[in-house]
Each structure stands twice: as structure tokens, then as C-alpha cells.
Amino acid sequence: MNILTLVFNRFEYKKLSFCCNHREYYDDILFLKSPKILKPVISDSHFPISVNDIIDNNNTKVLVSGKFDKKSKSSVISNDKDPIKIKKGKSKVNKNKHKVENYNVDKINTSDEDLFNNSPINKSSLKLRKSLLKDRKSKNKTSNTHNFTLNDLQVSNLNNLDSSYQLPKNILIDNALSVKDLSLQINVPEAEIIKYLFLTKGIPVTVNQILDIEICFDVVKHYGFNLLKSDPILLSSDTYKINNKKSSNSVERFPVITILGHVDHGKTTLLDCILKTSLVRNEQGGITQAIAGYEILSLHQSKEYKLTFLDTPGHESFQAMRVRGAKITDIVLLVIAIDDGLKPQTLESIRYIHEMSLSCIVVVTKADKSLDNLQRIQESLAQNNLLCEELGGEIVIVPVSALTGYNIDLLISKICSLAKSKKLYADPKEFASGSILDASLNQKQGPLATLIIRNGTLKLGDIVTSENLLGKVKNIVNYDGLKVKSIGPSSIAKVLCFSSLPRVGSCFYCFNNEKAAKKHIKKFVDTPSDNKSLQLLNSRIGFDNKFSRKQLNLIIKTDTQGSLEAIVNLFSTIPQSKVQINFIAASFGNITSSDLDLSVTSRSPILAFNVVILPQINNLIKRRQIDFKVFNVIYDIFDYVQNLMLDLVDTEYTNLPIGNAIVQSVFKNNKGNVAGCTVSSGRLKSSSYLKVYRNTKMIYEGFVVSLKFMKNDVEEVLSPSECGLMSDFHEWNQSDLIEVYEMVAKEKAL
């Protein structure tokens, strides 16, 4: 780094207003008239040095002390001093220079345009104020009226910076954060956050521990920031930017239609009717649990259309899949059951339609039952800013019956008409690009990615990238299950190309050479790992876990990445104030011997979802007596995990009063004192919970150890009988009041 020594004959102040990085920092600056470069000084320091460190003004050298220079003060070295003193002064200057180099200040640029366009000091506002206060104190001690330098002006300008510079008051927090990440986001030192949580909330944390989102909200509000509410899934950068501009090579592109709606509203049944298939019969539990693509050819106005449908799950835990389908679609079919109306996932889908500005056709299913509720559905849609044609809007509503085939042809006709009006184009001569619908691990072939091509043509041998992954297309299987050499726009294909599985929902791009592909993936080198959500779920610190909680260790195996994503999201909704879910491992693909070894070592059950168990693995599971379960419906695995957590919860009891007794006399035996009692009301029961009162003050609470009636041990004594009562309490007095309770177990809850 070059340090410039400047000399000037005179200097003057001039009022200047300027903007640096879109914020006004300085009101007054020093204008140097005709500066002259004396010599460059090369420094190996990692810290920049201010122009104030070395200034030659009228043959007078002013030394600016460093931040930690407590002994040396500013001194004036004149030409009339003897050589010995000059040599001593030089050694002091060198020491001061060395100390100054450790002080973090602005870089000095040599160009006129960039002289004052320096980045601000890299400190939090709290540290900045402290350093400025120290600077003011040291300058008050050492400054004289005749040695006014640039440093004085710098302090005053930094004061203005400190008062005028403000962090953005609106903060968006969409997931749990570590103390370190939260500190960087709100620009508050980690120590301050740790101290605040410990002193005010009683929560001890370390810098790298994950804070639950509720604690993050509390910290952010404490430091005066406004929280912005937003959907983290909608904010992700997975939206494929569709280029519908027509070029010389452009051809009409067929539409991609995504079916959205609430669970059990007939989405897959409708698709069965359109495709003339029986998809519903093959679904586990009768519900869709993965995003799936289908293609059909349809004739409309003497023209053949290829329609690509994406069927999405309606269960609340599959939100990410619904968003993924909405981001890559051209047309949305919003499915509403006529007997149910608008439900939570229906409203969620309407929100996506508005926020992504999607074209929409409303399909009212189960119209064979009755059309009485159709007007009510139209009014509900209007309240959510979807105005149908009957009410003067533009939204098409088509009542259909998938069982009878009513209005199915009309629906397909409406889809083709809307696609024609949208003027969709693609260039088949370009390299392919699109989105990754799902990813799975095939035992024989390896990582397989299900792609939907939005533009261009995917060919064997193409170099393909997805975020920080790069590969070569080795195999393409189209929707019909046939191996092909190339596939065009609006098509679905299973492709073998990557050495590891790409992230579901990410975009892919093809290139003609590896050099261009590597240049593209450089921007994704810092892409977060897939385990981030697991780490957040495993180690989050919240208001509900100030004290130690029980841990439920799990190993999860699923068939696809999308299923794993849905299960992790579903488990994160379970309250964990009493029992914390801890994922020892979570992956997709077949179960291996390594998974079994990990299960034995960590004493964790293996929960598999839609995974085929190989015979040799099944034999190992039985031989090693591993706790292992396979599920095909997401409801079942959710209920099973909840029950495992409930088994770990300690039982809580409610005390129901069942009787009272009064001590009449006290007897001694070899086991202790026995209270001779008269049961005044209700009954006394062996092993019951009791409280002893003396003069209206409770002096003991415990359990009945034994009851005797007429020298016989009994389980119960009724009023108004007399009995002998023993417990761990031995300081009985006559007239003590005994209240007896029956402990009824409460229903366990998380």
C-alpha cells in the first residue's frame, strides 16, 4: 500500500456537500490547493494509513500519535535542532509510524475524484463513538493553537458522521440466526447481545449458538429496529426469468400449467380425468406427496397443443413444493371444491397468484353434487381480489366434475385460449435453461435430476450448471420413459448429469464449453449447504428452553430431496419446549450399512419415507435389532414422531381432594410415629397424596405410606371410621388436619 506525503504552501476551508455511497457523511472538508507529492512510502501493514500521519507544512513536521500511543505526544521538530536530537526524533517518528499502522482508518486515494470517496471506518457505531471520545481526550491534552492539522478536521467530520449515519431501521429476519449472524445484521457487538440475553432473559448463549426466531425478534426490537414480515420462500432467488421476446429463431412455446389448491379438493382426480389415467389409485394414503409433471396433446381450433401439467401437494407441510410450482408456471389452475369453498391452502395459492402476477383459471370441482355454492365462491374470490367474469372481472371460472367429465373439454379449451393470448415464445436453437423439479439418488445410475426446460434445447453432451454444481449431460429420459438425444422447451425430463444432487427448485443453465460454465458458477461458491435447516432445527435457542430439555435423536431417510424438505419443515412446526428433535442424519436414497452403524452408535431410530429396503439391509436390521420404521404417508410419520416425543415427556398430575381426617392421638412403633385419625369426610386411600395443616398452616406434604384399620393393613378407610396412618412425616400433634388427594394424570402435551 502506497502512503503519500503531501506538502502545501497554504490551505483553506471550503464548504462542500457531497454524497458517498448514497449517504451524506461530511459537512466540512479540507480543500488542498496545489498539493505536491514529496515521496511515496511503502507499507506492508494490513491496515490503511491516514494522510494525517505524515504532513510537511512550512518546514514543520507534525506527528499524529496512534490510538494506543500513551507515552509519546505531538512534537514539533525544527531545522535548528542538533543532529543527535534529530536522530532521536526520527526514531520516535518511526515508532509512532509503526503504532499508527495498527489503527484502522480510511484509505487514501491519489485521484482527485476518489480523494474523499473513501469507505467509512469499518466499526460498529458503538465502537466508533468510543474511539472518537478517546481521540477527543488525547487531542485536548496535546493540541496547541499553532499546530492545527487535518486530524482536527477529521475528528469533527467523524462526529458529524456518527450523528448523521444511521443503519436502516427496517430489518427482515425470516429464519433462526446465530448470535454472530444477528450481530452482523443489526451491527451490534456479539458481547452486547449475549449480555442482554443473560441479564434480562436468563438465557446463556455463545457466539455460534443458533437463536430461535422469536428470540431474534426480541433482540431486534430491543435495539430499536422495525421487523419486516415476509415469506422467506417467496424471497428466494429460484424464480426462473422467462424471456418471451420474439427473435428470428423463436417459435411458439406451449404452456406450463400448475394445479394449486387445498388438500382433498380433487386436484389429482381432475388431472386423472384430463390425462385419462388412474393416478389417484397409486397414491399412498390418497394424497399427493410430491410435485409431479405430466404432458398431454390436445386439439384446439385445428391446432395441436402440448400441455405440461404440474400436480402439487395440498397438505400444508408441502408449501415449498407449491411455491416451486408457482414460480415456474405460465398458468395456474386454482382448484376449489364446491362443497368446501376457500380453505387455508386456497388462500395461500391466491397470495402466490397476486405476488407473482400469475395468469389464473379457477376450477370449481365436484360440480356433480350441486352448484348452489357457486355464487358464494365467486363472492369469496372477489373479497380476495380475484374478480370473475360474471362479476365484471377477468378471471375465468369453470365448474367441472371429474367423475362425470362435465366441462372438462371446456376447461382444456380455456387453457389453450389463455396460452394463445399470452404469446409464449422460446428459441430452440439456444442452449437449454429451466428449473429443477426434484432430485433423487438412483442405486444403479447415481444422482438423477427431474428438469423442466423453459427455453432452448437440452442435448446429450451439453455442459450443465446448477448453482455451484457442474456436469455433463449423459442420459435424457423423456416423459414417456424413452431415452432421447435432445428435448425441447416446456418438456419434462429425467437427466443424468451431476456428480452430486442439485438443490431442488434451483435453476439450471447449459453452456457449449466448460470454461463458460465455470465462470458462471463462480457466483455460487458461497451457496449454503442443504444441512442448514437441520442445523437450525437441532441447535436453536429459544425462550422455551432456558433449562435443559430432553432430546429425541432421529435418522431420516427419504426417497427424494423434496420429500426430505417437506418432512423437515413439518417437524419444525412441532412444539419443542419439552422435547427437542435432534437430527443425527437426514438424507435421501437407499438405506446403507453406514446408516445402520450410525443408528447403533447414536442409539437413534431410523425413520424411512417411501424408501425400498434391500433384502441384505433388512437382514442386518433384524440381526442388530435396530429400531426401524418405514412410512408411506406423511401424516403417519408425523404422528409417530409426536408419540415418541410424548413418551419422553414427564407425566403431570392434578390433585383431586377425596377426604379429610383429624389426628386424635399419636402412637409410636419400631418404624416411627403413627397418627391415630378419625376420617371426618370422604375417604383415605393408601398411596394417596396428603397435606398436613397445623393452625391453618401447611407443615408437610407427601404420600400416605400405609393405612391400618383394627390392626389390619387396608387400602381404603371411609368416613367416619378411625384408622392409623403412617407417612414419612413423624412430628404428629393432636388436632392436626390431614387433607388427602387422589393424583389424576394429565393428558401429555408438547
DONUMI-336141 format. One record per residue (C-alpha): x, y, z. Coordinates in steps of 0.25 Angstrom, whole numbers, plus 5000, padded with zeros to 4 digits. Example, Ala and Ser with C-alpha at 12.3 -4.5 7.8 and 13.67 -1.06 7.14 Angstrom:
BEGIN
504949825031 505549965029 
This chain:
BEGIN
500050005000 500650144996 500550255006 500750395000 501450505008 500750645004 501350785005 500550915002 500851055004 499551095009 498151035012 496751085013 495451035017 494351025007 492850975009 492550855001 491350765001 491550624995 490950484995 491750364998 491050224996 489750294995 489850365009 490450505013 491550485022 492350615023 491850755024 493250825024 494550775017 495850825015 496150875001 497650864998 498150964988 499250914979 499750794987 501150734983 501650594985 502950584992 503150434993 502350304994 502550215006 502350065004 501649995016 501449845018 500349875028 498949815026 498349945031 498150075023 498850195028 498250335028 498850455021 498950525034 500050425039 501150505031 501050645027 502050745024 501550885025 502451005024 503750925028 502950875041 502650735043 501450695052 501450555057 500050495060 500050395071 499450265069 498250215077 499050135087 500250235088 500050275102 501450325105 501850405093 501150535090 501150625078 502450695076 503050795066 504350775060 505050895055 506250915046 507050985056 507250855065 508550785066 508750655058 508650565071 507350615075 506850605060 507350455060 506550435073 505350505068 505450415055 505450285064 504150335071 503550365058 503850225053 503250175066 501950265064 501850215050 501850075054 500750095064 499950175055 499950065045 499149985054 498050085055 496850055045 496550175037 496150215023 496950185011 497550305004 497350304989 498250384979 497250424969 496450554970 495150484968 495350384979 496150464989 494850474998 494050364993 494650265003 493850155010 493550185025 494250135036 493949985038 493449995052 492149985059 491450115063 491750075077 493250055076 493350175067 492750265078 493750205088 494950235079 494550375076 494350405091 495750355093 496250435081 495650565087 496250545100 497650515095 497550645086 497050735097 498350695104 499350705093 498750815083 499250955082 498751075075 499851075065 499950935061 498450915055 498550795045 497650715037 497450615048 496550725056 495650735044 495550585042 495050575057 494050685055 493550615042 493550475048 492650545059 491750585048 491750445042 491450385056 490250475057 489750465043 490050325039 488850235043 488650085040 487450045033 486350035043 485549925036 486149785038 485649665031 485849535039 485249405032 485949295040 486749265052 488149325053 489349305061 489849415071 490949455061 490049465049 489049545057 490149635061 490549665047 489149685042 488849795053 490249845055 490249815070 491449745076 491249605080 491649635094 490549735096 489549625091 490049515100 490049615112 488549655109 488049515107 488749465120 488449585129 486949615124 486549485120 487349385127 487849315115 489349275114 489749275099 491049265092 491449335079 491249225070 489949175076 488649185068 487549275073 486149235071 485349335062 484549385074 485849425082 486349495069 485149575068 485249615083 486749655081 486449735069 485249815076 486149835088 487149915079 486049995073 485849925059 484549905052 484349765047 483849735033 482949625031 483149545018 483049405013 484549345013 484149245002 483649354993 484949434995 485849324990 486549344976 486049224970 485049294961 485349264946 485349384938 484549354926 484949424913 483749444904 484349534894 484249484880 485449474871 485749414857 485949274863 484749284873 483549184872 482249184880 482549114893 481449024899 480949064913 481349004927 480148994936 480248974951 479048924959 478948984972 477848974983 477548914997 477748765001 476548674997 475948774987 476148684975 477348734968 477948594965 476548544961 476348654952 477748624945 477348484944 476148524936 476948614927 478048514925 477148394925 477948324935 477848264949 478848344957 477948344970 477948194971 479448194972 479648304983 479948254997 478848305006 478048364995 478848494995 479948554987 481248564994 482248604983 482248704971 482048634958 481948664943 481048614932 480948644918 479748634908 479448664894 478148744892 477448794879 476948934880 476349014867 477048914858 478448934865 479148834873 479548884887 480548814897 480048844911 481048814922 480348804936 481048814949 480248744961 480548804974 480248744988 479148814996 479648785010 480148895018 481548835020 481848845005 481848995004 483148994997 482648904986 481448994983 482349114983 483349044973 482149004964 481649154964 483049204961 483249124948 481749134943 481149204932 479649184936 479049144950 477849054951 477349094965 476448974969 475348994979 474348884984 472948944983 472548884996 473748935004 474049074998 475249155001 476249085011 477549115016 478449065005 477449124995 477749265001 479249235001 479149204986 478349334984 479449404990 480449344981 479649384969 479649524973 481049534978 481649474965 480549534956 480149394950 479049364940 477949284946 476749204943 475849164955 475349014954 474148984963 474248834965 473148734970 472048814962 471248684960 470848704975 470148834974 470448974968 469749054980 471049094986 471649154973 471149294975 471749284990 473149244984 473049354974 472849454985 473949404994 474849414982 474449554980 474849584994 476249534991 476349624979 476049514969 474849564961 474249464952 473549504938 472149484944 472449604953 473149694943 474549644945 475549564936 475649434944 475049304937 474249214946 473949074941 473148974949 473548834946 473248694950 474448594949 473548474952 472548504940 473448584931 472548704932 473248834926 474648764924 474748794909 474248944912 475448954923 476448904913 475949004902 476049114912 477449074916 477849074901 477249214899 477949274910 479249214906 479049274892 478749414897 480049414906 480849394893 481949304899 483249284891 484549204892 485749194884 486049044881 487449074876 487949134889 488549054900 487548994910 487149064923 486049044933 485748994947 486048864955 484748804960 485248694968 486548614970 486748464975 487848364976 487748244967 488548124972 489048084958 489148214951 489448314962 488948454964 487648484955 487048614953 485648644948 485748764940 484648854933 485248924921 484749064919 485649114907 486649054897 486848904895 487548804904 488548714897 489448604901 490848654903 490348794908 491148854920 490048884930 490148964943 489248984955 489749084965 491149034969 491048894962 491548864948 491348734940 491148684926 489848624921 490048474920 488648424919 487248484916 485948414918 484648484914 483248484920 482848354913 484148284919 484848274906 486348314904 486548434895 487748504889 487048644891 485848704897 485248844895 484448954902 483348924912 483748784914 484048694926 485248604926 486048524936 487448554933 488748484938 489748604938 490348634952 491248564961 490448604973 489048644975 488648784971 487748874981 486248854977 485648984972 486949034967 487149084952 488049014942 488749064930 489548994919 490749044912 491549004900 492948994907 493448964922 494149104923 492849184921 492149094931 493249104942 493149254940 491649244943 491749164955 492749254962 491649344967 491049224975 492349174982 491649224995 490349154993 489849105007 489848955009 488648865010 488848835024 488648985029 487148955032 487548835040 488648915048 487649025051 486648925056 487648845064 488348955072 487349075073 487249145086 485849205090 485049265101 484549125104 485849055106 486549135117 486749005124 487148865119 486148795110 486048645107 486648605093 486048515082 487048475073 486648435059 487148385046 486348415034 486348355020 485448395009 485248354994 485548494989 486048634993 484648694992 484148595002 485248615012 485048765011 483548745014 483748655026 484848755032 483848865030 482748785036 483548745048 483948895051 482548925054 482448835066 482648905079 483948865085 483948935099 483948805106 484648715096 485648755085 485748685072 487148655068 487448605054 488648515055 488648505040 487548535029 487748495015 487048435003 487348304995 487448154999 487848115014 489248075015 490148005025 490748135029 489348185033 489148055042 490548075048 490148225052 488848175058 489548075067 490648175071 489648295074 488548195079 487548265069 486348205062 486348215046 485048265040 484948235025 483948305016 483648245003 484948165003 485048024997 485847935007 486847845001 486847695006 488247705011 487947835019 486747775025 487447655030 488547745036 487347825043 486847695049 488147645053 488647775060 487247795066 487147935061 485948025063 485448045049 484148085043 483648115028 482548205025 481848245012 480948355017 481448485023 480348485033 480748355039 482248395041 481748525047 480848455057 481948345060 482948455064 482048535072 481748405080 483248385082 483348525088 482148505097 482748375102 483948455107 483048565114 482948545129 481548515134 480848635141 479748615151 478548685156 478148675171 476748645174 476248655188 475648525193 475548535208 475948595221 476448545235 476748595249 477848545257 477348495271 478548425277 480048395273 480648255275 482048205274 482548075267 483848025262 483648095249 483348225254 482148305259 480648265255 479548365254 478248315260 477248385252 475748405250 475248415236 474348545236 473948535222 474148455209 475148345210 476648325212 477348245202 478748175202 479848235194 478948365193 479648505193 479448575206 479648715213 479748735228 479248865234 479448915248 478749045252 478349065237 479849065233 480348955224 481548885230 481648765221 481248705208 481648565204 480948425202 480148325210 481148205213 480148115220 478748105226 478348015237 476847985242 476747895254 478247855253 478047815239 478647875227 477547935217 477548005204 476448105208 475748155220 474348225219 473748335228 473448335240 474348225243 475648225251 476948185246 478448185247 479248265237 480748255234 481648345225 483048405224 482548515234 482748475249 482448605256 481048585258 480248665268 478848645273 477748725265 478648735252 477748735240 478048645229 477548665214 477648545205 477748565190 477648465178 478648495167 478048485153 479048485142 478848605132 478848575117 480248595112 480548715103 481748765096 
